[in-house]
Amino acid sequence: MSLIPPSERWAYFDCISGISGDMTLGALLDAGLEAPELEKALNSLGLPRVRLKVQEVSRQHLRGLKVDFETDAPQPQRTYRDIVALIEAASLTPKVKDLAISMFRLLGEVEAKIHGQPLESVHFHELGALDTILDVVGVAFGVESLGIGRVYCSALPQGRGRIAAAHGLLPNPAPATLELLRGFPVYGVDLAGELVTPTGAAILRALEAQPEPCPPILLERTGYGAGSWDFAGHPNLLRLWVGTPLAREAGLRERVLVLETHLDDMIPELYEPLMEGLFAAGALDVALSPIQMKKNRPGVGLTVIAPVAAREGLLLRLFTDSTTLGVRLQEVERVTARRWPETLETPFGPLTVKVTEYGGRRRLMPEYEDCRRLARERGLPLLEVYRLVPSGEPE
């Protein structure tokens, strides 16, 4: 097991003209992702031969890489289930598969919500097109290849006008994009074009991008990914900054928002959708605790920890999905241990574990979902799988 944490390399997405799948992939390639390795990974999906076409282009006198794909045969539109099956059968690492599937799950969930259909039967149309599949899997592969473990992003510009889609003309930004950008800072610009695509928004959401200014890093690489359009007077580029954190403190320090309220008149069934909505709006953690309130009523204390930029989206969810009449807010400093996933070889197969580090001391922690997967596949008690993960510092 490697003891060099990939989370020590951070990335900042400078979305001067928004973000899309092909722009992200172009920026990763420009920042050092090897094109032959990427092409090999994409061809493990079992599709007709995929050829990567990377061109250096100019966008308002600034250079960037434009990515396109060529294949030997036309491809059908695919459902969420079809795409997951493709990814799971590919020769990719578990981390790349999980990240790619999480992006498509986000896309599928918003499509299901918008069209009122179950996730498994959603037909993706544009999102299930071959280019989108290759963009998403390519980005997941590139993030792992460059060792990026923590992501930040700028505010996101939104164009005006309408977008041509399979269902006809849609308002710009697309409804799916707006759903995925809950909790992110956005602003409008006077450009007639789709600047942030649903795929770009899903990439940021799946990478848990923090919408904050770039933290102090030792800048190692930059990458410029070009979009398809060349807007007059505006470079249609995504800039990627990659580096290692300069602060070598015992833990990672950041500003977070704490929201608190007390509830004594909600029926129990409402708490689960409330928590789901808060996490969808950007919450990092949601906790419920029993309390005794005025008139000796039993109640529930609700505490939410979230990025500062998620404030308005979370307030909307609290006042919409709960019975609260008031919420207390405070901005505080949070210190967290550095952490990153590693793969542990066990007698029953590979197992993803979490390595945490604070003050130079490291330890291994089981990842519940992966332990449950291995237990189910091998017919083992979950406790026995947990015991496969050594405690204390890794050797």
C-alpha positions in Angstrom: 0.0 0.0 0.0 1.3 3.4 -0.9 1.6 5.9 1.9 1.8 8.9 -0.3 -1.7 10.4 -0.1 -3.2 11.3 -3.5 -5.3 13.9 -1.5 -2.1 15.9 -1.1 -2.7 17.1 -4.7 -5.4 19.7 -4.9 -7.2 21.1 -8.0 -8.9 24.4 -8.6 -11.4 24.7 -11.5 -11.3 28.3 -12.8 -14.6 28.3 -14.7 -14.2 31.5 -16.6 -16.5 30.2 -19.3 -18.3 27.5 -17.4 -17.6 23.8 -17.5 -18.5 20.8 -19.6 -17.3 17.2 -19.9 -15.0 17.8 -22.9 -13.6 21.0 -21.5 -12.7 19.2 -18.2 -11.1 16.3 -20.2 -9.1 18.8 -22.3 -7.9 20.6 -19.2 -6.8 17.3 -17.6 -4.9 16.3 -20.7 -3.2 19.8 -20.9 -2.3 19.4 -17.2 -0.4 16.1 -17.8 -2.8 13.3 -18.3 -1.3 10.9 -20.9 -3.5 10.6 -24.0 -2.4 7.0 -24.8 -3.3 5.9 -21.3 -6.6 7.6 -21.5 -7.4 6.0 -24.9 -6.5 2.6 -23.5 -8.8 3.1 -20.5 -11.7 4.2 -22.7 -11.3 1.2 -24.9 -11.7 -1.1 -21.9 -15.4 -0.2 -22.0 -16.0 -2.8 -24.7 -17.4 -0.3 -27.2 -16.3 -0.2 -30.9 -12.8 1.1 -31.2 -12.5 4.5 -29.7 -9.9 7.0 -31.1 -9.0 10.1 -29.1 -8.6 13.2 -31.1 -6.8 16.0 -29.3 -6.2 19.4 -31.0 -4.6 22.6 -29.8 -7.1 25.4 -30.7 -7.3 29.2 -30.1 -10.1 30.8 -28.1 -9.8 34.6 -28.3 -6.0 34.4 -28.7 -5.6 31.9 -25.8 -4.6 28.3 -26.5 -6.3 25.2 -25.1 -6.9 21.6 -25.9 -10.1 20.5 -27.7 -11.1 16.8 -27.2 -13.2 14.8 -29.7 -13.8 11.1 -30.2 -14.0 8.9 -33.3 -15.5 5.3 -33.3 -16.0 2.6 -35.9 -19.8 2.3 -35.6 -22.7 4.5 -34.5 -24.0 3.8 -30.9 -27.5 3.6 -29.5 -28.8 5.8 -26.8 -28.5 4.0 -23.4 -30.3 4.0 -20.1 -28.7 4.5 -16.7 -28.7 0.7 -16.2 -26.9 0.2 -19.5 -24.2 2.7 -18.7 -23.6 1.3 -15.2 -23.2 -2.2 -16.8 -20.6 -0.9 -19.3 -18.6 0.8 -16.6 -18.7 -2.1 -14.1 -17.4 -4.5 -16.8 -14.5 -2.3 -17.8 -10.9 -2.8 -16.9 -10.8 0.2 -14.6 -9.9 0.7 -10.9 -12.7 0.6 -8.3 -12.1 4.3 -7.6 -12.5 5.3 -11.3 -15.6 3.1 -11.6 -17.2 4.5 -8.5 -16.5 8.1 -9.5 -17.9 7.6 -13.0 -21.0 5.8 -11.8 -21.6 8.5 -9.2 -21.5 11.2 -12.0 -24.1 9.2 -14.0 -26.2 8.6 -10.9 -26.4 12.3 -10.3 -27.3 12.9 -14.0 -29.9 10.1 -13.9 -31.5 11.3 -10.6 -32.1 14.8 -11.9 -33.4 13.5 -15.3 -35.8 11.1 -13.3 -37.0 14.0 -11.2 -37.5 16.4 -14.1 -39.4 13.8 -16.3 -41.2 12.0 -13.4 -39.7 8.6 -14.2 -37.8 5.9 -12.1 -34.1 6.2 -12.3 -33.5 2.7 -13.8 -35.8 3.4 -16.8 -34.6 6.9 -17.6 -33.5 7.2 -21.2 -30.6 9.6 -21.3 -30.9 11.1 -24.8 -28.0 13.6 -24.9 -26.6 12.4 -21.5 -26.5 8.8 -22.8 -24.7 9.7 -26.0 -21.3 8.1 -26.6 -19.4 11.4 -26.1 -20.9 11.9 -22.7 -20.0 8.4 -21.6 -16.4 8.8 -22.8 -16.1 12.3 -21.2 -17.4 11.1 -17.8 -15.2 7.9 -17.7 -12.2 9.9 -19.0 -12.6 12.6 -16.4 -12.8 9.9 -13.6 -9.7 8.3 -15.0 -7.8 11.6 -15.3 -8.6 12.6 -11.7 -7.2 9.4 -10.4 -4.2 9.5 -12.8 -3.2 13.0 -11.7 -3.7 12.1 -8.0 -6.3 14.7 -7.4 -8.0 14.2 -4.1 -9.5 17.6 -3.2 -11.3 20.0 -5.6 -12.2 23.7 -5.4 -14.0 25.8 -8.0 -14.9 29.3 -8.9 -18.4 30.8 -9.2 -20.1 29.5 -12.3 -21.3 31.8 -15.2 -24.7 31.1 -16.9 -25.5 32.1 -20.4 -28.9 33.4 -21.8 -31.2 32.2 -24.5 -32.4 28.7 -25.2 -30.8 25.3 -25.8 -31.7 22.8 -28.5 -32.3 19.4 -26.9 -34.0 16.0 -27.7 -37.2 17.3 -26.1 -37.1 20.6 -28.0 -35.9 24.0 -27.0 -35.0 24.3 -23.3 -34.4 27.4 -21.2 -30.7 28.2 -20.6 -29.3 27.0 -18.2 -30.9 23.5 -18.7 -33.2 22.4 -15.9 -30.8 19.5 -15.1 -27.9 21.9 -14.7 -29.8 24.1 -12.2 -30.8 21.1 -10.1 -27.2 19.9 -9.9 -25.8 23.4 -9.1 -27.8 23.8 -5.9 -25.4 25.2 -3.3 -23.0 26.5 -5.9 -22.5 30.3 -6.5 -23.8 31.3 -10.0 -24.1 34.5 -12.0 -25.5 35.5 -15.3 -23.5 36.8 -18.3 -24.6 38.3 -21.6 -23.6 35.3 -23.8 -26.0 33.3 -25.9 -24.8 29.8 -25.2 -24.8 26.9 -22.7 -21.8 27.6 -20.5 -22.3 25.0 -17.7 -23.6 21.7 -19.1 -25.4 19.0 -17.0 -22.2 16.8 -17.3 -20.0 19.7 -16.1 -22.3 20.3 -13.1 -22.3 16.5 -12.3 -18.5 16.4 -12.4 -18.2 19.2 -9.8 -20.9 17.6 -7.6 -19.4 14.1 -7.8 -15.9 15.5 -7.0 -17.4 17.3 -4.0 -15.9 20.6 -5.3 -15.8 23.3 -2.7 -17.0 26.6 -4.3 -14.3 28.7 -2.7 -11.2 30.7 -3.8 -8.2 28.6 -4.5 -6.5 27.8 -1.2 -2.7 28.2 -0.8 -1.0 25.6 -3.0 2.4 25.1 -4.6 1.3 25.3 -8.2 2.7 22.4 -10.2 0.6 22.3 -13.4 -2.0 24.2 -15.3 -4.4 23.0 -18.0 -6.7 24.7 -20.5 -9.7 22.8 -21.9 -11.5 24.4 -24.8 -15.2 24.4 -25.5 -16.8 23.9 -28.9 -17.8 27.6 -29.4 -15.5 30.6 -29.9 -17.4 33.5 -28.3 -16.6 37.0 -29.5 -14.5 38.8 -26.8 -14.7 35.9 -24.3 -12.2 32.9 -24.2 -14.3 29.8 -24.1 -11.8 27.9 -21.8 -11.8 26.0 -18.5 -8.6 26.6 -16.6 -7.3 23.9 -14.2 -4.7 24.6 -11.5 -3.1 21.6 -9.9 -0.7 21.6 -6.9 0.1 20.5 -3.4 -1.1 22.3 -0.3 1.4 24.8 1.2 0.0 24.5 4.7 1.6 21.6 6.6 -0.5 21.9 9.7 -1.6 18.9 11.6 -5.0 18.9 9.9 -6.9 20.7 7.1 -8.5 23.9 8.2 -11.6 25.5 6.5 -14.5 27.8 7.1 -17.9 26.0 7.3 -21.4 27.1 8.1 -23.3 25.6 11.1 -27.1 25.7 10.9 -29.2 24.7 13.9 -32.9 24.5 14.7 -35.2 22.8 17.2 -38.3 20.9 16.1 -41.1 19.6 18.3 -44.0 19.2 15.8 -42.8 17.1 12.9 -44.0 13.6 12.3 -41.1 11.0 12.2 -41.7 10.1 8.5 -40.6 13.6 7.4 -37.1 13.5 8.7 -35.7 11.2 6.1 -36.7 13.3 3.1 -35.6 16.4 5.0 -32.1 14.9 5.4 -32.0 13.8 1.8 -32.9 17.3 0.7 -30.2 18.9 2.9 -27.5 16.6 1.5 -28.7 17.3 -2.0 -28.4 21.0 -1.3 -24.7 20.6 -0.3 -24.7 19.7 3.4 -21.5 18.0 4.6 -23.2 16.5 7.6 -26.6 16.4 9.2 -27.3 15.3 12.8 -30.4 14.8 14.8 -30.5 14.7 18.6 -33.3 14.2 21.2 -33.9 17.3 23.3 -36.4 18.5 25.9 -38.1 21.7 24.9 -40.5 24.3 26.5 -43.7 23.0 28.1 -41.7 19.8 28.7 -42.2 18.7 25.1 -39.8 16.1 23.7 -38.2 17.5 20.5 -35.4 17.0 18.0 -32.3 19.2 17.6 -31.2 19.5 14.0 -27.6 20.5 13.2 -26.3 20.9 9.7 -22.6 21.5 8.7 -22.1 22.8 5.2 -19.8 24.9 2.9 -20.5 28.6 3.4 -21.6 29.0 -0.2 -24.5 26.5 0.4 -26.3 28.8 2.8 -29.3 29.9 0.7 -30.0 26.4 -0.7 -30.0 24.9 2.8 -32.2 27.6 4.3 -34.7 27.0 1.5 -34.8 23.3 2.2 -35.2 23.8 6.0 -38.1 26.3 5.6 -39.7 24.1 2.9 -39.2 20.6 4.2 -39.4 21.1 8.0 -41.8 22.9 10.4 -39.1 25.3 11.7 -39.9 28.9 12.1 -36.3 30.0 12.6 -32.7 28.8 12.0 -29.5 29.9 13.8 -26.4 30.3 11.7 -22.8 30.7 12.5 -19.6 30.5 10.5 -16.9 28.5 12.2 -13.5 27.0 11.6 -13.4 23.3 11.0 -10.2 21.1 11.3 -10.3 17.7 9.7 -7.8 14.9 9.4 -6.3 14.4 5.9 -7.9 11.3 4.4 -7.8 9.4 1.1 -8.9 6.0 -0.2 -6.5 3.1 -0.7 -7.0 -0.5 -1.9 -6.2 -3.3 0.6 -5.6 -6.8 -0.7 -7.4 -9.4 1.4 -7.9 -13.2 1.1 -11.4 -12.5 -0.3 -10.4 -9.8 -2.8 -9.6 -6.1 -3.0 -11.2 -3.9 -0.4 -11.3 -0.1 -0.3 -10.2 1.4 3.0 -9.8 5.0 4.2 -6.4 6.2 5.3 -6.5 9.1 7.7 -3.6 11.3 8.8 -3.3 13.9 11.6 -0.1 15.2 13.1 1.9 12.7 11.1 0.1 9.7 12.5 -1.9 7.5 10.1 -4.5 4.8 10.5 -6.8 2.6 8.4 -10.5 2.7 8.7 -13.1 0.4 7.0 -15.3 1.9 4.2 -18.8 0.7 5.1 -20.2 0.4 1.6 -17.2 -1.5 0.2 -17.2 -3.8 3.3 -20.8 -4.5 2.8 -20.2 -5.3 -0.9 -17.5 -7.8 -0.2 -19.5 -9.4 2.6 -22.5 -9.8 0.2 -20.3 -11.1 -2.7 -18.5 -13.7 -0.5 -21.4 -14.6 1.9 -19.5 -13.4 4.9 -20.7 -11.7 8.1 -20.0 -7.9 7.8 -18.1 -8.0 11.1 -15.7 -10.6 9.7 -14.9 -8.2 6.8 -14.4 -5.3 9.2 -11.8 -7.5 10.9 -9.8 -7.7 7.7 -8.8 -4.0 8.1 -5.9 -3.7 10.5 -6.2 -1.0 13.2 -3.5 1.5 14.0 -0.9 2.9 11.6 -0.4 1.0 8.3 2.9 -0.8 8.0 
